[in-house]
Amino acid sequence: MPDDTLFPLPAAWTPENTQDFLSRAPLPASFRWTHRDGGKSAVVPSYRLTGGYGKWLRETPYFPGLFEEIHGILARLGDAEPLPYPEELAKKLVGLRRARGEQQRLPIT
């Protein structure tokens, strides 16, 4: 019986993959992001972790949207691209934040 698929579909990068990745390679302790209470704070837990850094970042209410931003970056990587080192990931996040801020200042005509 012939196979209906010409090419196998690649496995999708899931939020669980992002969570596992972050637990193995957390963001640098010096990385700062907008805290829910305003201002930028270091993205580090203030208590002992039981499920890993990735689980904490995925569930914490203190940095809304950050886990999703990271997941988006990692999910868009091609199969040939290696996963970024934590420092590289932090630079990508800062670049996205900067681009988003500059884009908001464009005049609408």
PyRosetta script that sets phi, psi and omega in degrees:
from pyrosetta import init, pose_from_sequence

init()
pose = pose_from_sequence("MPDDTLFPLPAAWTPENTQDFLSRAPLPASFRWTHRDGGKSAVVPSYRLTGGYGKWLRETPYFPGLFEEIHGILARLGDAEPLPYPEELAKKLVGLRRARGEQQRLPIT")
pose.set_psi(1, 131.2)
pose.set_omega(1, -177.3)
pose.set_phi(2, -72.9)
pose.set_psi(2, 149.5)
pose.set_omega(2, 177.7)
pose.set_phi(3, -79.2)
pose.set_psi(3, 133.5)
pose.set_omega(3, -178.3)
pose.set_phi(4, -74.6)
pose.set_psi(4, -21.7)
pose.set_omega(4, -178.2)
pose.set_phi(5, -97.1)
pose.set_psi(5, 133.5)
pose.set_omega(5, 177.3)
pose.set_phi(6, -78.7)
pose.set_psi(6, -41.3)
pose.set_omega(6, -179.2)
pose.set_phi(7, -132.5)
pose.set_psi(7, 136.9)
pose.set_omega(7, 177.2)
pose.set_phi(8, -69.0)
pose.set_psi(8, 140.2)
pose.set_omega(8, 178.0)
pose.set_phi(9, -74.8)
pose.set_psi(9, 139.6)
pose.set_omega(9, 177.3)
pose.set_phi(10, -70.1)
pose.set_psi(10, 151.5)
pose.set_omega(10, 176.8)
pose.set_phi(11, -67.6)
pose.set_psi(11, 134.5)
pose.set_omega(11, -179.9)
pose.set_phi(12, -76.0)
pose.set_psi(12, 145.0)
pose.set_omega(12, 175.2)
pose.set_phi(13, -76.9)
pose.set_psi(13, 122.4)
pose.set_omega(13, -174.6)
pose.set_phi(14, -103.5)
pose.set_psi(14, 163.9)
pose.set_omega(14, 173.5)
pose.set_phi(15, -58.1)
pose.set_psi(15, -31.8)
pose.set_omega(15, 177.4)
pose.set_phi(16, -65.3)
pose.set_psi(16, -37.4)
pose.set_omega(16, 175.4)
pose.set_phi(17, -62.1)
pose.set_psi(17, -42.4)
pose.set_omega(17, 178.6)
pose.set_phi(18, -63.5)
pose.set_psi(18, -44.4)
pose.set_omega(18, 179.2)
pose.set_phi(19, -59.5)
pose.set_psi(19, -45.7)
pose.set_omega(19, 179.3)
pose.set_phi(20, -64.3)
pose.set_psi(20, -42.1)
pose.set_omega(20, 178.7)
pose.set_phi(21, -59.6)
pose.set_psi(21, -47.1)
pose.set_omega(21, -178.7)
pose.set_phi(22, -66.2)
pose.set_psi(22, -30.1)
pose.set_omega(22, 177.2)
pose.set_phi(23, -69.5)
pose.set_psi(23, -31.4)
pose.set_omega(23, 177.6)
pose.set_phi(24, -84.9)
pose.set_psi(24, -28.9)
pose.set_omega(24, -176.0)
pose.set_phi(25, -138.6)
pose.set_psi(25, 74.4)
pose.set_omega(25, -177.8)
pose.set_phi(26, -66.1)
pose.set_psi(26, 158.7)
pose.set_omega(26, 176.0)
pose.set_phi(27, -60.0)
pose.set_psi(27, 151.7)
pose.set_omega(27, 178.6)
pose.set_phi(28, -58.8)
pose.set_psi(28, 146.1)
pose.set_omega(28, -179.4)
pose.set_phi(29, -61.5)
pose.set_psi(29, -22.6)
pose.set_omega(29, 179.9)
pose.set_phi(30, -84.8)
pose.set_psi(30, -7.8)
pose.set_omega(30, -178.5)
pose.set_phi(31, -69.5)
pose.set_psi(31, 132.3)
pose.set_omega(31, -178.6)
pose.set_phi(32, -120.7)
pose.set_psi(32, 142.8)
pose.set_omega(32, -179.7)
pose.set_phi(33, -142.6)
pose.set_psi(33, 161.6)
pose.set_omega(33, -178.6)
pose.set_phi(34, -64.6)
pose.set_psi(34, 122.8)
pose.set_omega(34, 179.3)
pose.set_phi(35, -84.5)
pose.set_psi(35, 151.0)
pose.set_omega(35, -179.3)
pose.set_phi(36, -60.5)
pose.set_psi(36, -26.1)
pose.set_omega(36, -179.9)
pose.set_phi(37, -87.3)
pose.set_psi(37, 4.8)
pose.set_omega(37, 179.3)
pose.set_phi(38, 100.5)
pose.set_psi(38, 154.2)
pose.set_omega(38, -178.0)
pose.set_phi(39, 75.2)
pose.set_psi(39, 171.9)
pose.set_omega(39, 179.5)
pose.set_phi(40, -104.3)
pose.set_psi(40, 138.5)
pose.set_omega(40, -179.5)
pose.set_phi(41, -132.8)
pose.set_psi(41, 156.9)
pose.set_omega(41, 174.2)
pose.set_phi(42, -63.6)
pose.set_psi(42, 138.9)
pose.set_omega(42, -177.9)
pose.set_phi(43, -90.9)
pose.set_psi(43, 74.7)
pose.set_omega(43, 179.6)
pose.set_phi(44, -137.6)
pose.set_psi(44, 142.9)
pose.set_omega(44, 178.7)
pose.set_phi(45, -71.7)
pose.set_psi(45, 150.7)
pose.set_omega(45, 179.6)
pose.set_phi(46, -99.4)
pose.set_psi(46, 9.8)
pose.set_omega(46, 179.8)
pose.set_phi(47, -141.9)
pose.set_psi(47, 170.9)
pose.set_omega(47, -178.6)
pose.set_phi(48, -68.9)
pose.set_psi(48, 132.1)
pose.set_omega(48, -179.5)
pose.set_phi(49, -83.3)
pose.set_psi(49, 137.8)
pose.set_omega(49, 176.0)
pose.set_phi(50, -110.8)
pose.set_psi(50, -23.7)
pose.set_omega(50, -178.2)
pose.set_phi(51, -115.5)
pose.set_psi(51, 6.7)
pose.set_omega(51, -180.0)
pose.set_phi(52, 98.1)
pose.set_psi(52, 161.3)
pose.set_omega(52, -178.4)
pose.set_phi(53, -60.5)
pose.set_psi(53, -42.1)
pose.set_omega(53, -178.5)
pose.set_phi(54, -61.3)
pose.set_psi(54, -42.9)
pose.set_omega(54, 177.7)
pose.set_phi(55, -63.7)
pose.set_psi(55, -43.3)
pose.set_omega(55, 179.1)
pose.set_phi(56, -60.9)
pose.set_psi(56, -47.5)
pose.set_omega(56, -177.4)
pose.set_phi(57, -66.3)
pose.set_psi(57, -35.4)
pose.set_omega(57, 179.5)
pose.set_phi(58, -67.3)
pose.set_psi(58, -34.5)
pose.set_omega(58, -174.1)
pose.set_phi(59, -100.5)
pose.set_psi(59, -15.2)
pose.set_omega(59, -175.5)
pose.set_phi(60, -69.0)
pose.set_psi(60, 139.2)
pose.set_omega(60, 175.4)
pose.set_phi(61, -86.6)
pose.set_psi(61, -3.2)
pose.set_omega(61, -171.4)
pose.set_phi(62, -78.3)
pose.set_psi(62, -22.7)
pose.set_omega(62, -179.2)
pose.set_phi(63, -129.8)
pose.set_psi(63, 69.6)
pose.set_omega(63, -174.6)
pose.set_phi(64, -59.2)
pose.set_psi(64, 132.6)
pose.set_omega(64, 176.2)
pose.set_phi(65, 86.2)
pose.set_psi(65, -13.0)
pose.set_omega(65, -176.7)
pose.set_phi(66, -67.2)
pose.set_psi(66, -45.5)
pose.set_omega(66, 178.7)
pose.set_phi(67, -58.8)
pose.set_psi(67, -42.6)
pose.set_omega(67, -179.4)
pose.set_phi(68, -65.0)
pose.set_psi(68, -37.7)
pose.set_omega(68, 176.0)
pose.set_phi(69, -61.3)
pose.set_psi(69, -46.5)
pose.set_omega(69, -179.9)
pose.set_phi(70, -63.6)
pose.set_psi(70, -44.5)
pose.set_omega(70, 179.4)
pose.set_phi(71, -59.2)
pose.set_psi(71, -41.6)
pose.set_omega(71, 178.5)
pose.set_phi(72, -60.9)
pose.set_psi(72, -43.4)
pose.set_omega(72, 178.3)
pose.set_phi(73, -61.5)
pose.set_psi(73, -48.7)
pose.set_omega(73, -176.3)
pose.set_phi(74, -69.6)
pose.set_psi(74, -37.0)
pose.set_omega(74, -178.8)
pose.set_phi(75, -68.4)
pose.set_psi(75, -27.7)
pose.set_omega(75, -179.1)
pose.set_phi(76, -84.6)
pose.set_psi(76, -7.6)
pose.set_omega(76, 178.5)
pose.set_phi(77, -65.7)
pose.set_psi(77, 140.5)
pose.set_omega(77, 176.7)
pose.set_phi(78, -77.3)
pose.set_psi(78, 165.2)
pose.set_omega(78, -180.0)
pose.set_phi(79, -61.0)
pose.set_psi(79, -29.2)
pose.set_omega(79, -177.6)
pose.set_phi(80, -82.7)
pose.set_psi(80, -14.9)
pose.set_omega(80, -178.0)
pose.set_phi(81, -85.5)
pose.set_psi(81, 133.4)
pose.set_omega(81, 176.1)
pose.set_phi(82, -75.1)
pose.set_psi(82, 156.4)
pose.set_omega(82, 175.1)
pose.set_phi(83, -66.0)
pose.set_psi(83, 142.3)
pose.set_omega(83, -177.0)
pose.set_phi(84, -74.4)
pose.set_psi(84, 152.0)
pose.set_omega(84, 170.3)
pose.set_phi(85, -69.5)
pose.set_psi(85, 157.3)
pose.set_omega(85, -178.8)
pose.set_phi(86, -53.3)
pose.set_psi(86, -39.3)
pose.set_omega(86, 179.9)
pose.set_phi(87, -65.3)
pose.set_psi(87, -39.3)
pose.set_omega(87, 178.1)
pose.set_phi(88, -66.2)
pose.set_psi(88, -41.8)
pose.set_omega(88, 178.6)
pose.set_phi(89, -62.0)
pose.set_psi(89, -42.2)
pose.set_omega(89, 178.5)
pose.set_phi(90, -61.6)
pose.set_psi(90, -41.1)
pose.set_omega(90, 178.3)
pose.set_phi(91, -64.1)
pose.set_psi(91, -40.3)
pose.set_omega(91, 178.2)
pose.set_phi(92, -63.1)
pose.set_psi(92, -41.8)
pose.set_omega(92, 179.5)
pose.set_phi(93, -63.3)
pose.set_psi(93, -43.5)
pose.set_omega(93, 178.8)
pose.set_phi(94, -64.1)
pose.set_psi(94, -40.1)
pose.set_omega(94, 177.8)
pose.set_phi(95, -62.3)
pose.set_psi(95, -42.4)
pose.set_omega(95, 177.6)
pose.set_phi(96, -64.0)
pose.set_psi(96, -42.9)
pose.set_omega(96, 179.4)
pose.set_phi(97, -63.1)
pose.set_psi(97, -42.8)
pose.set_omega(97, 179.5)
pose.set_phi(98, -64.3)
pose.set_psi(98, -45.4)
pose.set_omega(98, 179.4)
pose.set_phi(99, -62.5)
pose.set_psi(99, -39.7)
pose.set_omega(99, 179.4)
pose.set_phi(100, -65.0)
pose.set_psi(100, -40.4)
pose.set_omega(100, 178.9)
pose.set_phi(101, -66.3)
pose.set_psi(101, -40.5)
pose.set_omega(101, 178.6)
pose.set_phi(102, -69.3)
pose.set_psi(102, -36.5)
pose.set_omega(102, 179.9)
pose.set_phi(103, -64.7)
pose.set_psi(103, -35.0)
pose.set_omega(103, -179.5)
pose.set_phi(104, -67.2)
pose.set_psi(104, -20.6)
pose.set_omega(104, -179.0)
pose.set_phi(105, -90.4)
pose.set_psi(105, 1.3)
pose.set_omega(105, 179.8)
pose.set_phi(106, -70.1)
pose.set_psi(106, 138.1)
pose.set_omega(106, 178.5)
pose.set_phi(107, -72.3)
pose.set_psi(107, 140.1)
pose.set_omega(107, 177.9)
pose.set_phi(108, -100.4)
pose.set_psi(108, 123.2)
pose.set_omega(108, -178.9)
pose.set_phi(109, -116.6)
pose.dump_pdb("model.pdb")
